[in-house]
């Protein structure tokens, strides 16, 4: 039976190069799981696969949305699920690759159909958080929805506020909405593998990547072109855009811009790892400094094979 493998991890860990090698070994096509690589005209900012890499392996959901359009996890799920199903029906293996944990969750756990945000309720909760601290809100959540509190980190204010907002609007805990969500990919159908690196090594890769983007790749010109467009709210969230916008407006030096951008991306990578570490059933592989992508792919194949054997044993027992 064709299978789905998800390859996840923080930005700059090396997913793209490894995914091309792994996809070729699996005979798979790649479905991106990245909230920013869906946008056109952002190849450098999003570090999308190169044309050469895309010529080696068929990629889906890259450079397919105009940066003037809003995009969401729900939209991603609606677009990704049919692609994956068509590939499986053709007998192809599928490699889902990216660092957007919410998009992966949309496929493997589904999205809840809770009501949309209510500005009045949300602003009230944020005001309480600013006045009294997030601990008060988190303890309130524990009192009304212990299941949600167990899944939400005490410092994840955005999700705490959302959970309390849903309860205020519906009288139902958000965990009950989660239980109604339906997954596109079953746990028995999907193997999820995570790539990690030593923290300092990862941060160094981030710093070096951004320097290359600025001084060698021409990312400033890409941003200059993007800023001529009426960018959507979600497209404007791409890392580096707002930093370089400040530089182009003469509000910051290039050195200060790069420093702030590097710190922002390091913080994002840390949040990504926190998210994925809380995701169950991820098989982690730590990369060594000198390991080449094809060597990592071979290690990942061993992890995937072992997982398939274990799943067959579980079914057989």
N, C-alpha and C positions, 0 to 999 in steps of 0.2 A: 504493500500500500504506500503510495507517495506520502511523504512526510513534510512537515514544516519545521524549520530551525530558525530561531530568533537569536541574533547576535547583538548584544547590547553592551553599553559601557559609557563612560564619560567622554566628553569632547576631547579630542587630541590623543586619545589612548591608542589609536591605530586601527580602528574598525574598518575603514574603507579599504585599505590595502589588503588586510587579512580577508575581508569578505569576498573580494574578487578571487583570491586563491581558493577559498573554501567553496564558493559557488561552483567554480570549475571542477573541483574534486567531487562535489555532490551531484553535478549535472543539474544545478538549480538556476533559477532566475531570481534576481534580487528585487524585493519590494522595500522601498525606503520607509523608515519609521522616524522621520525627522520633521519637526514642525516648520522648519525654515527652508529646507532643501526643496520643498514643493514649489517655492517661488522662483519665477524667472528673474533674470537680470541680477542675481545675487550669488553667482558662482563662487566668487572669492570670499565674500563675507560668510557664506555658509559652508565653505570648503567642500563643495559638492564633488562627486567623482569626476575625474578628468574625462575628456573625450576618448582617450586611449583606454581607460578602464571601462567605460561604457561600451566600447567596441568589443572588449573581451567577453563581457557578460551583459545580458539584457537587464536593464534597470527600469523599474516602474516608480511612479510618483516622485519624480525629480523634474524640476523645471516645467511644471505643468499648470501653475496658477499664476495669474498676473499679480504683481505686488500691490495693486490697487484693491485687491479683493481680500475680504476677511476670511480666515480659515480657522477651523476648530477641530477638536477631537471627534466630534460627531460627523463632520464632513469627511475627515480622514477615514473613519470606519466605513462610511457609505461608499467611498471610492476604493478602499483597499480590499474589502471583503469580496466583491465580485472578481477582482483581478486574481486574488489567491484561489478562489474556487475554480476559475477557468483554468488556471495553471494545473491544479490538482486533477481536474477532469481530463486534461491532456496527458496526464501521467508524469508531469514535471514535479521535481522537488522545488520547494520555495524557501528562500533565505530572507527573512525579515531583518533589516539592519538599521540601527539608529540609536539615538540617545534620548528620545522623548518618551519617558516612562508612561505618561498618560495615554499616548497613542497605542503603546503595546498593551496596556491594560484594557483599552477599548476593544481590542481584538480578543484577548484571552479571558477577560472577565466581564466584558460588556460595559455599557454606560447606563446609569440610572436615569429614569424618566422624571426626575424631580422637577418641580416648577422652576421657571427662570428667576433670575435675581430680582429682588424688590429693593429699589434704591433707598427707600425710606428706612426699611428694616436694616439693610446692610450698613447704612451710614450711622444708625443708632448703635449697632454693635461695634463698629470701628471706633466710634466716639468713646464707648465704654472701655474698649481696649486701651486707648490712648490715655484715658483718665486713671484707670485702675489696674492696668496691666493684663497681659494675656493669661496669666495663671488663673485669674478669676473666671474668665470665659472658659478655660479648659476644665476647671473644676465643675462649672455649670454643665458642660457637655457630659462629663463623667456621670453626673447625677441623672441626666435624662436619657443618655445613650452610651452605656458603657462599652458596647460593641464598637461603636464609631471611635470612641476615645482610645480604645486599644489599638486601632489602626492608624490614628492620626498622632503625629509627634506633638508634644506639648508646645514646641516653638513654631509649629506650622500654623500661623495665625490665619492665613487665608482660608485654609480648609476648616479650621475651627469655626470661623465666622460663617462659612457656607453651611456647615452642619447645623449651627444654631438658627440660621436664617430659614432653612428648610423646616425645622421643627416649629418655628414661630408661624410660618405660613400655612402649614398643613396639620400640625398637631401630631405628626408621625415622625419618629426618629429617622435620620437619613439612612441608617443601616437597613431599615426595612425597604427603602427604595433600592439600595444596593442589591438586596437579595432578589429583586425582580429583574435585574439586569441579565441579559442573555449574552453568552460569549459566542463569537464567530468561530473560534478555534478551541477545540476541546483540549484538556490537559494531556490526554493520552495521544493526541495528534501532534503535539508541539514539544520540542526540546528547546529550552532557553539557556543560552550560554552567555556568561558575562566576562568581558575582558577588563582587567585592572592592571595598574602599575603602582610601584612605590610612589607615594604622594609627592615627594620632592622631584622625582624623575618626571612625573606627569606635569607638575607645575613648570618645570624647565622646558618641556616640550611645548606647553601652551605659550610661554614667553617667546620662545624661538619662532614658533609658527607665526605669531602676530608680527614680529619684527620682519620676517620674510614677506608677509602679506603687504606690509607698508613699503619696504625698501626695494623689494624685488618684483612682486606680483602686480603692483598697481592698484591696490584696493581703494586708494583715495580717489582715483578717477571713477571707479565703479560707484562709490558713494556719491560723487558729484553728479553722476548721471541719474542715480536713483532719486536724489533730492529734487529733481525737476518734475517728479511725478506726485500725484496726490496719493501717497502711500496709505494703505489701510492701517488700522490700529495694530493688528497682529503683525503685519510686515515690519512695522517700525520697531518691533521688539527684538529684531535680529541684533546680536551682539556686535558692537563696534559702530553701528550706524549713528547713534546719538553722540558718542564720543567724537567721531570724526566730523560730525555736523558742527559741534562746538569749535573744533579746530578750524574748519573751513570758514566759520563765521568770525574768526579772529579772537575768540574768547578763551583760547587755551593754546599753549605751545605744543608742538608736535611731541616733544619729550613727555610732557605732563599727560597728554592725550594717550600715548601708548601705555604709560604707567597705569593710568586709571582703567584702561581697557583690559590690560593684563590681569589686574586685580579682580575686575568684574568677571572675567571668564574663569579665573581660578575659583572664585566663590561659586560660580554656576556649576563647575565640575564637582565641587564638594557636595552641592545639593543633589546633583544627579546620583552620586554614589550613595548618599543617604537614602534616596528614593529606592534605588535598586537593591540596596542591602535589606530593605524592608519587604521586598518582593519575594514571595516564597518560590522554591523550586528552581532557582537559578544556579547553574553549575559554573563556578568561578574558575577562571584560569588567569594567573598572574604572569605578565610578560616580563621577560628579562631584557636588559638594556640592548644587547647585541642580537637579539632574536630576529630573524628575517620573517616576513609575512608567510612564506610558504611553509616554514618550520612551525609557526603558530598554527596554521591551518591543519597540519598533520596531527598536532596535539589535540586540536578541537575534534578532528575526526574520531580519535580514540575515545574522547568524552562522549560523543554522540553515539558511537557504537555501544559503549557500555550502558548508556542510558536506555537504548532500545532493547538490549538484552534483559535489563532489569524489568522493564515494562512488560516484556513477554512473559517473564517468570511470574510477575504479579498476576497477570491475566490467567496464566496456567494454573496458579495455585488456587 
